[in-house]
Amino acid sequence: MANAVKNDKCDESQRQRLSDLCASVVSNPKETSKLDELFERLKKSPGMALEIWRYDSMPIFLLQEVVAPYMILSTSKFDERECHRLYTVLNILQILVSEPKIKKVFVDARFPYYIYRYLVMSDSNSKHETLRISALGVIASLLQNGDQYIHKQLKTTEVVPLLLKIVDLGSEASQLLSANIFGLIIGNDDGLNYACQTFDRFSAINLMFNSLASQAVSLGSTRLIKVALRIYIRLCAKPHIRALLSSKKPDGLFTDEASLLIASDGECKALFKTFTNLIC
């Protein structure tokens, strides 16, 4: 009984500290240290996500923080301090949207659209690349756990073309993350139907992942080869796509250099065998 009372008091004390921290973050938007503290607290205790999200004005505050840097992204005003602040906000959102009760509200509020701005940055410097990967992390967190409603809503936005562009032109890290997120989308039957619905749509997807395979060979990256193979294997769940890939194989996976790279990794070899068995 005494222990239960003690635990209740401890929980109440923690909730009060959390409430005070949220109040400080919202009322002092330029005080980065409090935002960092909130992120660290959330990282250690992701179960607090719903409580933080429901704190008065927190969703609006986070949206404002995401939107505020738009006009200065490509200017000298977007310095390391501003970048760190945005990076922290995006990482907070990654954890928050892992909570199922937040996902639907987040998507219904069209919040992902404001994240997409950080997927289309053309600059490839380390500062912007860090933000791109953090933004991709928010999308990945949304799609995890296979919520049908979230998948359906996201696939109708411009997220698929944005992911494919990064698969083609991004750094190795962002290519890998984008390809895996695309894999989450088509891992859902509704997403697979969407990807294979028209010849033009499939052709665009095939073009990007064939390009990814070629780049993987040039980079000597078995990680990229493996993700490309997983995508092709999933696409082959559709008989008409399997027939198309059988009649015209993705040549990026069938060069001598690709064969050497695939042979160097056991998992790659197994995936490649599965793929060739499907299309040959």
C-alpha positions as CSV (number, residue, x, y, z in Angstrom):
1,M,0.0,0.0,0.0
2,A,2.8,2.4,1.0
3,N,4.7,1.5,-2.2
4,A,1.6,2.2,-4.3
5,V,1.1,5.6,-2.7
6,K,4.8,6.3,-3.3
7,N,4.6,5.3,-7.0
8,D,1.5,7.5,-7.5
9,K,3.3,10.5,-6.0
10,C,6.3,9.8,-8.2
11,D,4.1,9.5,-11.3
12,E,2.3,12.7,-10.4
13,S,5.6,14.5,-9.9
14,Q,6.9,13.3,-13.3
15,R,3.7,14.4,-15.0
16,Q,4.0,17.8,-13.4
17,R,7.7,18.1,-14.5
18,L,6.6,17.1,-18.0
19,S,3.8,19.7,-18.0
20,D,6.2,22.4,-16.8
21,L,8.7,21.4,-19.6
22,C,6.0,21.5,-22.3
23,A,4.8,24.9,-21.0
24,S,8.4,26.2,-21.1
25,V,8.9,24.9,-24.7
26,V,5.7,26.4,-26.0
27,S,6.0,29.8,-24.2
28,N,9.8,30.2,-25.0
29,P,10.1,29.1,-28.6
30,K,13.6,30.4,-29.0
31,E,15.0,28.5,-26.0
32,T,16.5,25.5,-27.7
33,S,17.8,23.9,-24.5
34,K,14.2,23.2,-23.4
35,L,13.4,21.6,-26.7
36,D,16.5,19.4,-26.5
37,E,15.4,18.4,-23.0
38,L,11.9,17.5,-24.2
39,F,13.4,15.4,-27.0
40,E,15.7,13.5,-24.5
41,R,12.8,13.0,-22.1
42,L,10.7,11.6,-25.0
43,K,13.5,9.4,-26.3
44,K,13.9,7.8,-22.9
45,S,10.1,7.5,-22.3
46,P,8.2,7.3,-25.6
47,G,5.1,6.3,-23.7
48,M,4.8,10.0,-22.8
49,A,4.0,10.8,-26.5
50,L,0.3,11.1,-26.2
51,E,0.5,13.3,-23.1
52,I,3.0,15.6,-24.8
53,W,0.9,15.8,-28.0
54,R,-2.2,16.7,-26.0
55,Y,-0.5,19.5,-24.1
56,D,-2.2,22.8,-24.9
57,S,-0.9,24.3,-28.2
58,M,1.8,21.7,-28.7
59,P,0.7,20.5,-32.1
60,I,0.4,24.1,-33.3
61,F,3.8,24.9,-31.8
62,L,5.4,21.9,-33.7
63,L,3.8,22.9,-36.9
64,Q,5.1,26.4,-36.6
65,E,8.5,25.1,-35.9
66,V,8.4,23.0,-39.1
67,V,7.1,25.8,-41.3
68,A,9.2,28.7,-39.9
69,P,12.5,27.8,-41.7
70,Y,10.9,27.5,-45.2
71,M,12.0,31.0,-46.4
72,I,15.6,30.9,-45.0
73,L,16.5,27.3,-45.9
74,S,18.8,28.3,-48.8
75,T,20.2,31.4,-47.1
76,S,23.0,32.2,-44.6
77,K,20.3,32.8,-42.0
78,F,19.7,29.1,-41.8
79,D,22.7,28.5,-39.6
80,E,23.7,25.5,-37.4
81,R,21.5,26.7,-34.5
82,E,18.4,26.8,-36.8
83,C,19.3,23.5,-38.3
84,H,19.7,21.8,-35.0
85,R,16.4,23.2,-33.8
86,L,14.5,21.9,-36.8
87,Y,16.4,18.6,-36.6
88,T,15.2,18.2,-33.0
89,V,11.6,19.0,-33.9
90,L,11.6,16.5,-36.7
91,N,13.0,13.8,-34.3
92,I,10.4,14.7,-31.7
93,L,7.7,14.2,-34.4
94,Q,9.2,10.8,-35.3
95,I,8.6,9.6,-31.8
96,L,5.2,11.2,-31.4
97,V,3.7,9.7,-34.6
98,S,4.8,6.2,-33.5
99,E,1.8,6.5,-31.1
100,P,-1.2,5.0,-32.9
101,K,-3.6,7.5,-31.5
102,I,-1.5,10.4,-32.9
103,K,-1.1,9.0,-36.4
104,K,-4.7,9.5,-37.6
105,V,-4.9,13.0,-36.1
106,F,-1.5,13.9,-37.7
107,V,-2.6,12.7,-41.2
108,D,-6.1,14.1,-41.0
109,A,-4.5,17.5,-40.2
110,R,-2.4,17.2,-43.4
111,F,0.7,17.6,-41.3
112,P,2.8,15.4,-43.6
113,Y,2.5,18.0,-46.4
114,Y,4.5,20.4,-44.3
115,I,7.2,17.7,-43.8
116,Y,7.5,17.2,-47.6
117,R,9.3,20.5,-48.0
118,Y,12.4,18.9,-46.5
119,L,12.2,16.0,-49.0
120,V,12.5,18.2,-52.0
121,M,15.6,20.2,-51.0
122,S,18.0,20.2,-53.9
123,D,21.1,21.0,-51.8
124,S,23.2,18.0,-50.9
125,N,25.3,19.5,-48.1
126,S,25.4,17.7,-44.8
127,K,23.0,20.1,-43.1
128,H,20.2,19.6,-45.6
129,E,20.9,15.9,-45.8
130,T,20.5,15.5,-42.1
131,L,17.1,17.2,-42.3
132,R,16.1,15.1,-45.3
133,I,16.8,11.9,-43.4
134,S,15.0,13.2,-40.3
135,A,11.9,14.1,-42.4
136,L,12.0,10.7,-44.0
137,G,12.1,9.2,-40.5
138,V,8.8,10.9,-39.7
139,I,7.2,9.3,-42.8
140,A,8.6,5.9,-41.9
141,S,7.3,6.2,-38.3
142,L,3.8,7.0,-39.7
143,L,3.8,3.9,-41.9
144,Q,5.1,1.4,-39.4
145,N,2.6,-1.0,-37.9
146,G,0.7,-1.2,-41.2
147,D,-2.3,1.0,-40.3
148,Q,-4.5,0.7,-43.4
149,Y,-6.0,4.2,-43.0
150,I,-2.6,5.8,-42.8
151,H,-1.3,3.9,-45.8
152,K,-4.4,4.8,-47.8
153,Q,-4.1,8.5,-47.0
154,L,-0.4,8.9,-47.6
155,K,-0.3,7.1,-50.9
156,T,-2.7,9.6,-52.4
157,T,-0.3,12.5,-51.6
158,E,2.9,13.3,-53.5
159,V,5.0,11.2,-51.2
160,V,5.5,8.3,-53.7
161,P,7.0,10.6,-56.4
162,L,9.1,12.3,-53.8
163,L,10.4,9.0,-52.5
164,L,11.2,7.8,-56.0
165,K,13.1,11.0,-56.7
166,I,15.3,10.5,-53.6
167,V,15.8,6.8,-54.6
168,D,17.2,8.1,-57.9
169,L,19.2,11.1,-56.8
170,G,19.8,11.0,-53.0
171,S,22.8,10.1,-51.0
172,E,23.3,6.4,-50.2
173,A,21.7,6.9,-46.7
174,S,18.6,8.8,-48.0
175,Q,18.3,6.4,-51.0
176,L,18.2,3.4,-48.6
177,L,15.7,5.0,-46.3
178,S,13.4,6.2,-49.1
179,A,13.5,2.7,-50.7
180,N,12.6,1.1,-47.4
181,I,9.7,3.5,-46.9
182,F,8.5,2.7,-50.4
183,G,8.8,-0.9,-49.4
184,L,6.5,-0.2,-46.5
185,I,3.9,1.4,-48.8
186,I,3.8,-1.6,-51.2
187,G,4.0,-4.1,-48.4
188,N,0.4,-3.2,-47.9
189,D,-1.9,-4.7,-50.6
190,D,-3.6,-1.4,-51.3
191,G,-0.2,0.2,-51.8
192,L,0.9,-2.6,-54.1
193,N,-2.3,-2.2,-56.2
194,Y,-1.5,1.5,-56.4
195,A,2.1,1.0,-57.6
196,C,1.0,-1.5,-60.2
197,Q,-2.3,0.1,-61.3
198,T,-1.0,1.6,-64.6
199,F,1.9,0.7,-66.9
200,D,3.2,4.2,-66.7
201,R,3.3,4.2,-62.9
202,F,5.1,0.8,-62.8
203,S,7.5,2.0,-65.5
204,A,8.5,5.0,-63.4
205,I,9.1,2.7,-60.4
206,N,11.0,0.2,-62.5
207,L,13.2,2.9,-63.9
208,M,14.1,4.3,-60.5
209,F,14.9,0.9,-58.9
210,N,16.9,-0.2,-62.0
211,S,18.9,3.0,-61.6
212,L,19.3,2.3,-57.9
213,A,20.7,-1.2,-58.7
214,S,23.2,0.3,-61.2
215,Q,24.2,2.9,-58.6
216,A,24.6,0.2,-56.0
217,V,27.0,-1.6,-58.2
218,S,29.0,1.5,-58.9
219,L,29.2,2.2,-55.1
220,G,29.8,-1.4,-54.2
221,S,26.8,-1.2,-51.9
222,T,25.1,-4.6,-51.1
223,R,22.6,-2.7,-48.9
224,L,21.2,-0.9,-51.9
225,I,21.2,-4.0,-54.0
226,K,19.3,-5.9,-51.3
227,V,16.6,-3.2,-51.0
228,A,16.2,-3.0,-54.8
229,L,15.8,-6.8,-54.9
230,R,13.2,-6.8,-52.1
231,I,11.2,-4.2,-54.0
232,Y,11.3,-6.2,-57.2
233,I,10.3,-9.4,-55.3
234,R,7.3,-7.7,-53.8
235,L,6.2,-6.2,-57.2
236,C,6.3,-9.7,-58.6
237,A,3.3,-10.6,-56.4
238,K,1.4,-9.1,-59.3
239,P,1.3,-11.7,-62.2
240,H,1.3,-9.0,-64.9
241,I,4.3,-7.2,-63.4
242,R,6.1,-10.6,-63.1
243,A,5.5,-11.1,-66.8
244,L,6.8,-7.6,-67.7
245,L,10.0,-8.2,-65.7
246,S,10.4,-11.6,-67.2
247,S,10.2,-10.1,-70.8
248,K,12.6,-7.3,-69.9
249,K,14.7,-7.8,-66.9
250,P,16.1,-4.8,-65.0
251,D,19.6,-4.8,-66.5
252,G,21.1,-3.0,-63.5
253,L,20.9,-6.4,-61.7
254,F,22.2,-8.5,-64.5
255,T,25.6,-7.1,-65.4
256,D,28.9,-8.9,-64.7
257,E,29.7,-6.3,-62.1
258,A,26.3,-6.8,-60.4
259,S,26.9,-10.6,-60.3
260,L,30.2,-10.2,-58.5
261,L,28.7,-7.8,-55.9
262,I,25.7,-10.1,-55.4
263,A,27.9,-13.1,-55.0
264,S,29.9,-11.4,-52.2
265,D,26.9,-11.3,-49.8
266,G,24.9,-14.4,-48.7
267,E,21.7,-12.5,-48.2
268,C,22.1,-10.8,-51.6
269,K,22.5,-14.2,-53.3
270,A,19.4,-15.6,-51.6
271,L,17.3,-12.6,-52.6
272,F,18.6,-12.6,-56.2
273,K,17.8,-16.4,-56.5
274,T,14.3,-15.7,-55.2
275,F,13.9,-12.9,-57.8
276,T,15.3,-14.9,-60.7
277,N,13.1,-17.9,-59.8
278,L,10.1,-15.6,-60.1
279,I,10.9,-14.1,-63.5
280,C,12.7,-16.9,-65.3
